[in-house]
Amino acid sequence: MSIQTEITRIQTARDTIRAKAIELGIGGNTDKLDALATEIDGIVDNGAVSADVKEGETYTIPKGYHNGSGTVSGVAGGGNYKLQSKAATPTKSQQNITPDEGYYGLSDVTVGAIPDTYQDVSSVTATAADVLANKVIVGTNGDLITGTMSNNGAINAEINGLTATSYQVAAGYTTGGTVTLSDDIETALAAI
């Protein structure tokens, strides 16, 4: 072998090593063999890197050589979570309280008290007898009360002065009506 052939072979090997060093981010475009040897010697042999990572945590893979037989596994529970605390105002409809963007979940949700104007029923004076049957109200203690008052509808009656001298209006609710005095009362009075 000639010296020129040996120099060409060494230059080709250097260029191959240089290209790989540049690809790995440890070498430069003009590094000579001795610099490349130092850079390659500085690569740490990490072998099989394995780690268990809890939820919410991160794991930084160390710089260096890895033989490819290691694993990084996620382990449930006990993680380092970024949680959010939220407050909600009560409404008449169901609410879904969810964490804002960037939070893993909710640490707590505080639902404000029902405003006094909606929860104070102490001024209620109606009883079951004051409310139509099958209608429901809220009593002074907040319990539901079903009404018992009869619904008598329209009342229409006639008093003739002879056989019917009065009309008893039934207790309960009425939509109105008419109680009339017939002409027979005049006949009855004239006979007296």
DASUL-V16327 format. One record per residue. N is the residue number from 0. RES is the residue in three letters. SS is DSSP state (hx for helix, st for strand, lp for the rest). PHI is phi as a letter, one per 30 degrees, with the letter a starting at -180 (NA if undefined). Layout:
BEGIN
n=N res=RES ss=SS phi=PHI
n=N res=RES ss=SS phi=PHI
END
This chain:
BEGIN
n=0 res=MET ss=lp phi=NA
n=1 res=SER ss=lp phi=d
n=2 res=ILE ss=hx phi=d
n=3 res=GLN ss=hx phi=d
n=4 res=THR ss=hx phi=d
n=5 res=GLU ss=hx phi=d
n=6 res=ILE ss=hx phi=d
n=7 res=THR ss=hx phi=d
n=8 res=ARG ss=hx phi=d
n=9 res=ILE ss=hx phi=d
n=10 res=GLN ss=hx phi=d
n=11 res=THR ss=hx phi=d
n=12 res=ALA ss=hx phi=d
n=13 res=ARG ss=hx phi=d
n=14 res=ASP ss=hx phi=d
n=15 res=THR ss=hx phi=d
n=16 res=ILE ss=hx phi=d
n=17 res=ARG ss=hx phi=d
n=18 res=ALA ss=hx phi=e
n=19 res=LYS ss=hx phi=d
n=20 res=ALA ss=hx phi=d
n=21 res=ILE ss=hx phi=d
n=22 res=GLU ss=hx phi=e
n=23 res=LEU ss=lp phi=d
n=24 res=GLY ss=lp phi=i
n=25 res=ILE ss=lp phi=c
n=26 res=GLY ss=lp phi=b
n=27 res=GLY ss=lp phi=c
n=28 res=ASN ss=lp phi=d
n=29 res=THR ss=lp phi=c
n=30 res=ASP ss=lp phi=d
n=31 res=LYS ss=lp phi=c
n=32 res=LEU ss=hx phi=e
n=33 res=ASP ss=hx phi=d
n=34 res=ALA ss=hx phi=d
n=35 res=LEU ss=hx phi=d
n=36 res=ALA ss=hx phi=d
n=37 res=THR ss=hx phi=d
n=38 res=GLU ss=hx phi=d
n=39 res=ILE ss=hx phi=d
n=40 res=ASP ss=hx phi=d
n=41 res=GLY ss=lp phi=d
n=42 res=ILE ss=lp phi=d
n=43 res=VAL ss=lp phi=d
n=44 res=ASP ss=st phi=d
n=45 res=ASN ss=lp phi=d
n=46 res=GLY ss=lp phi=i
n=47 res=ALA ss=lp phi=c
n=48 res=VAL ss=lp phi=d
n=49 res=SER ss=lp phi=b
n=50 res=ALA ss=st phi=a
n=51 res=ASP ss=st phi=c
n=52 res=VAL ss=st phi=c
n=53 res=LYS ss=st phi=d
n=54 res=GLU ss=lp phi=e
n=55 res=GLY ss=lp phi=i
n=56 res=GLU ss=lp phi=c
n=57 res=THR ss=lp phi=b
n=58 res=TYR ss=lp phi=b
n=59 res=THR ss=lp phi=c
n=60 res=ILE ss=lp phi=d
n=61 res=PRO ss=lp phi=d
n=62 res=LYS ss=lp phi=d
n=63 res=GLY ss=lp phi=k
n=64 res=TYR ss=st phi=d
n=65 res=HIS ss=lp phi=b
n=66 res=ASN ss=lp phi=d
n=67 res=GLY ss=lp phi=i
n=68 res=SER ss=lp phi=c
n=69 res=GLY ss=lp phi=d
n=70 res=THR ss=lp phi=b
n=71 res=VAL ss=st phi=c
n=72 res=SER ss=st phi=c
n=73 res=GLY ss=st phi=d
n=74 res=VAL ss=st phi=c
n=75 res=ALA ss=lp phi=d
n=76 res=GLY ss=lp phi=i
n=77 res=GLY ss=lp phi=i
n=78 res=GLY ss=lp phi=d
n=79 res=ASN ss=lp phi=c
n=80 res=TYR ss=lp phi=c
n=81 res=LYS ss=lp phi=c
n=82 res=LEU ss=st phi=c
n=83 res=GLN ss=st phi=b
n=84 res=SER ss=st phi=c
n=85 res=LYS ss=st phi=b
n=86 res=ALA ss=st phi=b
n=87 res=ALA ss=st phi=b
n=88 res=THR ss=lp phi=c
n=89 res=PRO ss=lp phi=d
n=90 res=THR ss=lp phi=b
n=91 res=LYS ss=lp phi=d
n=92 res=SER ss=lp phi=c
n=93 res=GLN ss=lp phi=d
n=94 res=GLN ss=lp phi=b
n=95 res=ASN ss=lp phi=c
n=96 res=ILE ss=lp phi=c
n=97 res=THR ss=lp phi=b
n=98 res=PRO ss=lp phi=d
n=99 res=ASP ss=lp phi=d
n=100 res=GLU ss=lp phi=e
n=101 res=GLY ss=lp phi=j
n=102 res=TYR ss=lp phi=c
n=103 res=TYR ss=lp phi=d
n=104 res=GLY ss=st phi=a
n=105 res=LEU ss=st phi=c
n=106 res=SER ss=st phi=d
n=107 res=ASP ss=st phi=a
n=108 res=VAL ss=st phi=b
n=109 res=THR ss=st phi=c
n=110 res=VAL ss=st phi=c
n=111 res=GLY ss=lp phi=d
n=112 res=ALA ss=lp phi=d
n=113 res=ILE ss=lp phi=d
n=114 res=PRO ss=lp phi=e
n=115 res=ASP ss=hx phi=e
n=116 res=THR ss=hx phi=d
n=117 res=TYR ss=hx phi=c
n=118 res=GLN ss=hx phi=c
n=119 res=ASP ss=lp phi=d
n=120 res=VAL ss=lp phi=c
n=121 res=SER ss=lp phi=d
n=122 res=SER ss=lp phi=d
n=123 res=VAL ss=lp phi=d
n=124 res=THR ss=lp phi=c
n=125 res=ALA ss=lp phi=d
n=126 res=THR ss=lp phi=c
n=127 res=ALA ss=hx phi=e
n=128 res=ALA ss=hx phi=d
n=129 res=ASP ss=hx phi=d
n=130 res=VAL ss=lp phi=b
n=131 res=LEU ss=st phi=e
n=132 res=ALA ss=lp phi=e
n=133 res=ASN ss=lp phi=i
n=134 res=LYS ss=lp phi=c
n=135 res=VAL ss=st phi=c
n=136 res=ILE ss=st phi=b
n=137 res=VAL ss=st phi=c
n=138 res=GLY ss=lp phi=d
n=139 res=THR ss=lp phi=d
n=140 res=ASN ss=lp phi=c
n=141 res=GLY ss=lp phi=j
n=142 res=ASP ss=lp phi=d
n=143 res=LEU ss=st phi=d
n=144 res=ILE ss=st phi=b
n=145 res=THR ss=st phi=c
n=146 res=GLY ss=lp phi=d
n=147 res=THR ss=lp phi=b
n=148 res=MET ss=st phi=d
n=149 res=SER ss=lp phi=d
n=150 res=ASN ss=st phi=c
n=151 res=ASN ss=lp phi=d
n=152 res=GLY ss=lp phi=i
n=153 res=ALA ss=st phi=d
n=154 res=ILE ss=st phi=c
n=155 res=ASN ss=st phi=b
n=156 res=ALA ss=st phi=b
n=157 res=GLU ss=st phi=b
n=158 res=ILE ss=st phi=c
n=159 res=ASN ss=lp phi=c
n=160 res=GLY ss=lp phi=i
n=161 res=LEU ss=lp phi=c
n=162 res=THR ss=lp phi=c
n=163 res=ALA ss=lp phi=b
n=164 res=THR ss=lp phi=c
n=165 res=SER ss=lp phi=a
n=166 res=TYR ss=lp phi=b
n=167 res=GLN ss=lp phi=d
n=168 res=VAL ss=lp phi=d
n=169 res=ALA ss=lp phi=d
n=170 res=ALA ss=lp phi=d
n=171 res=GLY ss=lp phi=k
n=172 res=TYR ss=st phi=c
n=173 res=THR ss=lp phi=b
n=174 res=THR ss=lp phi=d
n=175 res=GLY ss=st phi=j
n=176 res=GLY ss=st phi=k
n=177 res=THR ss=st phi=b
n=178 res=VAL ss=st phi=c
n=179 res=THR ss=st phi=c
n=180 res=LEU ss=st phi=c
n=181 res=SER ss=lp phi=d
n=182 res=ASP ss=lp phi=d
n=183 res=ASP ss=hx phi=d
n=184 res=ILE ss=hx phi=d
n=185 res=GLU ss=hx phi=d
n=186 res=THR ss=hx phi=d
n=187 res=ALA ss=hx phi=d
n=188 res=LEU ss=hx phi=d
n=189 res=ALA ss=hx phi=d
n=190 res=ALA ss=lp phi=d
n=191 res=ILE ss=lp phi=d
END
